[in-house]
Amino acid sequence: MAEQADERRFGEHVVVRRHAYVAELALDRPKAMNAVSTEMARSIAAACDHLAADRDARVTVLTSTHERAFCVGADLKERNSFTDADLVRQRPVARAAYTGVLELPMPTIAAVHGFALGGGFELALSCDLIVADGTAVVGLPEVSVGVIPGGGGTQLLPRRVGAARAAELIFTARRLQAAEARGLGLIDELVPEGRDREEALALGARIAANSPVGLRAAKRALRLGHGLDLRAGLEVEDAAWRSVAFSGDRAEGVAAFNEKRSPQWPGE
């Protein structure tokens, strides 16, 4: 995997780096353990808009620059000063950050260490895969401060662990250590301490070796088909298959297989 070729900053607290075909979206507000302020939410949404339009980005890895936290959720110090009107105005800004990650068209991986709580865990849940190290502590504690998960947690968590388990975790507001979280399916890969970013980027590179057209179509089929009955889900899959069947990537993949060489994906 090539080292980062370029870096672009979105506001003060979000950085996008490129590692060949893998994009790294780094949360970079270390003084606040990456608590998501209004400004930071705007930056996350802007970075996601940029990545969604980047046809050369085959995978996005969401990381943190803070040594002890992935993201501790919403900036409650900022919100403590909000009037009701401020909170209403801020809501679509915050929501755009979470949906920005959720709706990225390429496969996404969260690299988690330390605290990933509330909105921080919701950012991870918005990704397709979660790689975490042994220091990870995850949870949705929103009801303990008088609100509910508002970054997709009530919908994303049951899709991972089932309705009853999600209810228990949300209603109790409890935090889970990495080993228990892995056992319950809240994280997908548990790696040694300090290696979450490295392992997530390596996984991203392995995924990025595949057809970018195929990857995006497979993600659409997985996302759109989830929760549908089998017949409807197969129709979603068929539509996704048709979107790649006549692509340049399909032609190159078949040719490379028969010529016993690595494919050079045109990405179209």
N, C-alpha and C positions, 0 to 999 in steps of 0.2 A: 504494500500500500504506500503510495506516495505521500510525503509530508505535505502539510498544508501549502497550497499554491497561492492562496489569496485570503484576505480577511476583510470583512465589511461590518461596520458597527451601525446598529440601529438604536439611536438615542444613546443614553449613557450606560444602559444596563443589559444590552443584548448584543451578542457578537455572532456573526455567521462566518465560519471558516470552511474552506473546501479542501478535502483530501481526495484528490482525483474525482471519482464519481460519487463520493460520499460527502454530504453536507453536514456540518456540525453546527447546531444551533445552541449556543452556550448562554446560560443564564448567568449574569455577571453583576450582581448587586451584593457583594460580599459583606458590606457593613450592616446589611439588614437580613443576612442569611437568605437572600433572594426572595424576600417577601414581595408579593406582587402589588406594587403601587399602581395608581392610574397611569402614570407615565410609563412604567414598565409594561403594563398591559398593552398600551398602544404600540410599544416597540416590538413585543412578541407578535402582535397581529401584523405589523408591517413586515417583519422578517418572514413570517409565514406566507404573506402575499408574494414577496420576492421569490421565495423558494418554490411556491406553486407554479410560478411562471418560468422557472429554470428547467428547461428540458434536459440539461446535462446532469442534473442532480437525480440520481437513481435511488438513493436512500438518504433519509435524514436521521441524525442521531442527536437527541436532546440531552445536553450535559449541564453541569454546574461547575463554576470556578471556585466555589466555596469549599473549604476542606471538610467541614462538618455538616453540611446540609446540601441537599438537592434543591429544595424549596419549602419554606415553612408555611406557604399559603398566602392568603390575602394580608395586606399591610394593615393590621388592626390599629396601629398607632395613627395612621392616616385616617382611617375610618372613624376613629374616636372623635375627630374634629368635624365630621360630616353632619350637616343637617339632613332631614329626610329628603329634601329636594336635591341635595348633593348626591345622596345615595341613588336616587332615581336616575340622575344624569350619568352617574358612573357605571350603572349596571350594563348598558350595551357595550361600553368600552371593555369592561372585564370579560363579558361573554365572548367578545370577538377574539380575545386572546386564546381562550380554550377551544373555540370552534376552529380557529386558525390552525392549531395543531391537529385537531381531530380530522379536519378536512384536507390535510395535505394529501396530494394524489399518489405520492410514492410511499413505499414501506417506511415506517418510522420506528425508532428504538429509543427508549429512555434508558439512560445510564444513571443509576440511583445509588447514592451513598448518604449516610447520615439521615437527617430528618427529611421526610417527604410526607408532609401533613396537609390536610385540608386541600386547598387549591393546588398545592404542590403535588400531592398524590394524584389529583385529578388531571394535571398536566401529564403525568406518567401514564395514567389510565387511558388518556387520549391517544397514546401511541399503540402501535400494533404489538410490540414486544417490550418487556421490561427486563433489563439486566441490572442486578443489584449486588453490592458487596455485603460482607458480613456486618457492616456497621449500620445498615439501613434500618430505619424505623418508620413504618408507614401507618396511615390511618386517616379516617375522616371524622374529626372531632367537632364538627360544626355545631351539633345540638348542644354541646357543652357551653357555647357562648351565645345561645339563643337564636341561631339561624339553622339553615340546612345546607348540605352541599349544593353549590350553585354553579359549578364548572363541569357538570355532567355526571357527578358521582353517583347520584341515585339511579342513573340509567346505565352507566358503564360498569359499576361494580357488580350488579346482578348478572350481567352478561359474562363476567369472569367466574363468579363463585356461586351463582344461584340466588334466588330471591330470599330464602330464609337466612342463609349465611350473611348476605348483604345487609339484611334488616338487623341482625344481631350486631354487626360491626358498626353500622350507622347509629343505631339506637343507644348502644353503650358508649360510643365515642372513644373506644379503646385504641391504644397504639399497639402495633404488632412488631416484634423483633423479626429480623430477616429470616431466620430458620422457620418460624411459624408461618410467616407470610408466604414463603416458598411452598410449604406444605399445603397451604390452602389455595394455591394458585394465584395469589396476588402479585407475585413476580414469576418470571418464566425461567430465569437462569441466575443461580447464586454463584458468585465468583469470590476469590480471595480478596481480603481487605485491600483497598487502594487500586483495584484493577477494573472497576466497573467501566470507566471511560475507555480504557485500552481494549477490553473485551468487547464492548459494544461497537466500537469503531471497527474491530476485526470482523465481527459478525456482519456489520454493514458492508464491509468490503467483499465478503463472501456472497452476500445477497446481490451486491451491485455488479458482480460478474455475469449475472443473468440478463436476459433481455429486458431493457427498460419498458418497452411496450407491453411485454408479457407481465412484468411486475405490477404495472399500474392497472392493467386489466384484471389481474388476479385479485388485487386489493379491492377493486370495485365490486367484483363478484362476491368476495367474502363479506364486505360491509353491507351491500344492498341485499344480499340473500339471507343475512342473519335474521332469524325470527320468523321468516316466511314458512308456509307449508312447503313440503318437498316439491310439489308440482310448480309452484310459483318460483321457488328457489332455482329449479332447473332452467326455467325461462330466463332468469337473471344470468345464470351461467352461460346459457346459449348466446345471449346478447353480447356478453363479454368475449366469448370465443369468436364470434363473428367479427368483433372489432380488431382482432389480432390475426385472424386466419389468412388474410390477404395482405399482410403488412410486409415491409421490407425485413423486419426482424425475423418473421417466420421463414421467409425465403432464405435468409442468411443462416439461420439456425439449422435448417435441414441440409443446406449445402455444406456447412462446416462439419456436421455429423458425418456425412457421407465421405467427405474429403479428409476426415480424421485430423482436424485442426481446430484451434480455438476460434470461436466466432468473433467477428468484428461488427458489432451491432450498429446499424444505421440509426436506430432509435426512432423509426417511423414505420 
